[in-house]
């Protein structure tokens, strides 16, 4: 009796291991690659055969000729996808206040003539620390600086911002956002 139960439990373990540990992952991987090929491969942005980044993961930009992303709270390096997290700093935490003030100072140094209110997403990190998007207001705040540094008209840069603004999902969920990497790549692609 005990041997029969032992055989049954070993056989059940083996069958379930093969089905749930090998079969199911292979089927799901195959389906995802067939139905969503770009997403299954990381939503990579590829130009001239070279992967430049992902549509889903932000990158740091601090050159005045580029639009800047949100601050990344990941460690040990910024936009480290293997360590996605928020800063978990409370609004009165001196470290957060110092980080925000540092970013305000950097934005003002890059564009000292800009007296507009700085959008909050330019001085705070997202919950994941990897957000590739900024709000349209954050892009418009940086528009004059980018146009001036690149020697472009503000209308051309504003048109690129509009082209790279993604609307709300199903026109209902979330908020509009601008993918910073895609916008900066569009800027680099302009011929003068």
C-alpha positions in Angstrom: 0.0 0.0 0.0 2.7 2.5 1.0 4.8 1.6 -2.1 1.8 2.3 -4.4 1.3 5.7 -2.8 5.0 6.4 -3.1 5.0 5.5 -6.8 1.9 7.6 -7.4 3.4 10.7 -5.6 6.7 10.4 -7.5 4.9 10.0 -10.8 2.6 13.0 -10.0 5.6 15.0 -9.1 7.4 14.2 -12.4 4.3 14.8 -14.5 3.5 18.1 -12.9 7.2 19.2 -13.1 7.2 18.5 -16.8 3.9 20.1 -17.4 4.3 23.2 -15.2 8.0 23.6 -15.2 8.8 22.9 -18.9 5.7 22.6 -21.0 3.7 25.6 -19.8 6.7 28.0 -20.0 7.6 26.9 -23.5 4.0 27.3 -24.7 3.7 30.7 -23.1 7.1 31.9 -24.5 6.1 30.6 -28.0 2.7 32.3 -27.9 4.1 35.6 -26.6 6.8 35.6 -29.4 4.1 34.8 -32.0 1.4 37.2 -30.8 3.6 40.0 -29.4 7.1 39.8 -31.0 8.3 43.2 -30.1 7.2 43.1 -26.5 8.5 39.5 -26.0 11.9 40.8 -27.1 12.0 43.7 -24.6 10.3 46.4 -26.8 13.7 47.3 -28.1 14.3 50.5 -30.2 16.6 49.4 -33.0 18.2 51.8 -35.5 20.7 50.6 -38.2 20.8 47.2 -36.6 21.9 48.5 -33.2 19.7 48.4 -30.1 19.5 51.9 -28.6 17.2 51.2 -25.7 13.8 50.0 -24.8 10.5 51.7 -25.3 9.7 50.6 -21.7 12.8 51.6 -19.7 14.0 55.1 -19.3 17.6 56.4 -19.9 19.5 59.2 -18.3 19.9 62.4 -20.3 21.7 65.5 -18.9 23.0 67.2 -22.0 21.1 70.4 -22.6 20.5 69.5 -26.3 18.3 66.6 -25.1 15.0 66.4 -23.3 15.7 65.1 -19.8 14.0 62.0 -18.3 12.6 61.6 -14.8 15.1 61.0 -12.0 15.8 57.3 -11.5 15.7 55.8 -8.0 17.3 52.5 -8.9 20.7 51.5 -7.7 23.6 51.2 -7.8 23.3 52.9 -11.3 20.5 55.0 -12.7 17.8 53.1 -14.7 19.1 49.7 -13.6 16.3 47.4 -14.7 17.5 44.6 -12.4 16.9 46.8 -9.4 13.6 48.5 -10.1 12.3 50.4 -7.1 11.2 53.7 -5.9 13.2 55.7 -3.4 10.7 55.2 -0.6 11.7 58.6 0.8 8.9 60.5 2.5 8.1 64.1 1.6 9.9 65.5 4.6 13.0 63.3 4.3 16.1 65.5 3.9 17.5 63.2 1.3 14.5 63.7 -0.9 14.5 67.4 -0.4 18.2 67.5 -1.3 17.6 65.4 -4.4 14.7 67.5 -5.6 16.7 70.7 -5.0 19.7 69.3 -6.9 17.5 68.6 -9.9 15.9 72.1 -9.7 19.4 73.6 -9.6 20.5 71.5 -12.6 17.4 72.5 -14.6 17.8 76.2 -13.8 21.5 76.0 -14.7 20.8 74.4 -18.1 18.1 77.0 -18.9 18.6 80.1 -16.6 16.1 82.2 -18.6 13.2 79.8 -18.0 11.0 81.2 -15.3 8.1 78.8 -15.7 7.1 76.4 -12.8 9.0 73.2 -13.1 6.7 70.2 -13.5 6.9 67.8 -10.6 7.8 64.8 -12.7 11.1 66.4 -13.7 12.3 66.6 -10.1 10.9 63.3 -8.7 11.4 59.7 -9.6 8.7 57.3 -10.6 7.6 54.4 -8.5 9.6 51.9 -10.5 12.6 54.3 -11.1 12.5 53.2 -14.7 9.7 55.3 -16.2 10.6 56.2 -19.9 7.9 58.9 -20.1 7.5 62.5 -18.9 4.3 64.5 -19.0 3.7 66.8 -22.0 4.1 69.7 -19.6 7.6 68.5 -18.7 8.5 68.3 -22.3 7.1 71.8 -23.0 9.0 73.1 -20.0 12.3 71.9 -21.8 11.3 72.9 -25.3 12.9 76.3 -25.5 16.2 75.1 -24.1 16.4 72.2 -26.5 15.4 74.3 -29.5 17.9 77.0 -28.6 20.8 74.7 -28.0 20.1 72.8 -31.3 19.5 76.0 -33.3 16.0 74.8 -34.2 12.8 76.7 -34.3 10.5 76.1 -31.3 7.7 75.1 -33.8 9.8 72.2 -35.2 10.6 71.0 -31.7 7.0 71.4 -30.5 5.9 69.4 -33.5 8.3 66.5 -32.5 7.0 66.7 -29.0 3.4 66.3 -30.3 4.4 63.4 -32.6 6.0 61.6 -29.7 3.2 62.2 -27.2 1.3 59.0 -26.4 -2.4 59.4 -25.4 -4.3 57.8 -22.7 -4.9 54.0 -23.0 -8.2 53.5 -24.7 -8.7 57.3 -24.2 -9.7 56.5 -20.6 -6.8 55.1 -18.5 -3.6 56.7 -17.4 -2.3 60.1 -18.6 -0.7 61.3 -21.8 3.1 60.9 -21.8 6.1 61.6 -24.0 8.7 58.8 -24.4 12.0 60.7 -23.8 14.3 58.3 -25.7 12.1 58.2 -28.8 11.8 62.0 -28.7 15.6 62.5 -28.4 16.1 60.0 -31.2 13.7 61.9 -33.4 15.7 65.1 -32.6 19.0 63.4 -33.6 17.4 62.2 -36.8 16.6 65.8 -38.0 18.8 67.1 -40.8 19.9 70.6 -40.4 
